Amino acid sequence: MNRVTIVLDDELLEEVDRMVETRGYQNRSEAIRDLTRGGLRQAVEKVDTGECVAALVYAYDHGERDLPKRLAKTFHDHHDVIVSALHVYVDHDSSLQVSVLRGKAGDVRHLADHVIAERGVRYGRLVTIPAEEKPETHAHHKGAHSHSHLHLRRAG
């Protein structure tokens, strides 16, 4: 293993220390290695150009002027990548939405970035899972036919 020196401001180091304590890491190095691996996975997700399935989770102020209407228009404009959505009223001011998306990784990320950047969206995160579309022929109830299925890609 190599030793690397980094400089963190006091607030960031306090956050790392809280994470070490709450998650039960042996030391800061273990926590920072874990965070680094997660960041690298996320960076790879951002450049993936193939098919994917994804979950877009975001919280927003539903009282923000025209935000629900703007979000609805955005989703209608991207109907080709939306599979399903769950909407929850969290409190008097906040809503949480989980949207399941499917399509080209770039299209999915474009939609997510647009939603997360909207004024009034307080939190947003996209989790993507790489997939590939494969044509298949198989039988269901009434004989064999061909169509495509999306298969999750194996990690590594």
N, C-alpha and C positions, 0 to 999 in steps of 0.2 A: 504494500500500500504506500502511496505517496502522501506527503504532508503538504498541505496548501494553506497559506495564510490569507484570511479575508478580513475586511474591516466592516463592521456593522454599527449603525448608530444605536444609541441606548434603547430607544423604543423598539426597534426591530429585535435586538438581543433579548429584551424582556419578553417579547412574543415567542421567540424561540424557546426560552427557558420555561415559559408557561406550557408550551407544547410538550417539551421534554417531561415535565412533571405530570401533566394530565394524561398523556398517552403512555407513560411508563418507559420511555427510552432510557438506556443505560447512561447516555451522555449526549452532549450537543452534537458531536460528530455523527452519531447514528441518526439523529433527527435531520441534520443538514444533508446527509447522504440520501435519506428517504425523500426529502423535499426536492433534491436535485434530480433523482430518478423520475419523480412525478412531473417536474418541469420539462425534462427531456421528452417524456412520453407525450406531454401536451404539445410541445414544439413539433414533434413528428406528426401528430394529428392535424396540425394547422397546414402542413404542406402536402398531405395526402390528397391525391387528385382523383382517386377511384370512387366507387360507390360506397355508401355508408348508411348505417342507421344511427340515429342520434336522439338524445333527449335534451331539450332546451328548457331549463328551469329559470324562471325569473319572477321577481316580486316587483310590484309597482303600485303607485298611488293612483287608485282609480278615480280620485277627485281631480287629478291633474287635467287641466283644460284640454278637452278633445282627445286625451290619450287613448281611452278605450276605442274610440272611433278610428284613430290613426292605426292602432294595433290591428283592429279588425280589417282595415283596408290592406295593411301589409300582409296579413295572412291570406286574404282573398287573392292578392296579387301573386302569392307563392303557393297556391293551392296544390300544385303538382308535387311538392315535397312534404306536405303535411299529411300524416296518417291519422293522428288523433290528438285531442287536447283535453286536459283536465283543468278546470278553473275552481279555485277555492277562495272564498271571502275570508281573509284572515282576521281582520278587525274592521272598525268603521272606515278606515282610510286605505287599507292595504289589501291587495289581492295577490295570490300566488297562482302561477300557471305553469303546468308541465305539458310541453308539446312533444309528441313523438314525430320525428322527421325521418325521411328516407329519400335518398337520391345521390346525385354527384356531390362529393365532399365540398367542392367550391360553392355550389348552390346552397347547400345546407348552411355552411359557414357564413355566406353572404346574408342570408335571412337572419341568422342568429346575431350577427354583428349589427344589423340594422335595428333589430328589436332591442338589444341591450343598450344601444346608443340613444334610444328615444329619451327625451326629457321626461322625467317622472318614473322611469324604470330605476329602481333602487339597487337591484342586485340581479345579476344574470350569469349563467354558466351553461356552456354547451359541452356535453359529453358525447364523443363520436366513437363508433365502433366500425372499423373497416369491414367492408363486405364486397362480394363480387357476384354479379349476375351470371347465371349459367342456364342455358337452354336445356330442358329435360323433356323426355317423353315417358309418361307413366299412366297408369289407369287410376281413375277415381271410381265413381259409381257406374258410369255408363261407357265403358271402353277406354282405350288409350287415346291420348292426345298430347300435343306438345305445347309447352309454354315455359316461361322463364321463372326461376326461383332465385331469390337473393340468399346467398350463403355467407355467414360470418367468416371472415378470414382468421386463421389461426395466428396467435401471437408469435413473434419471432420470425 
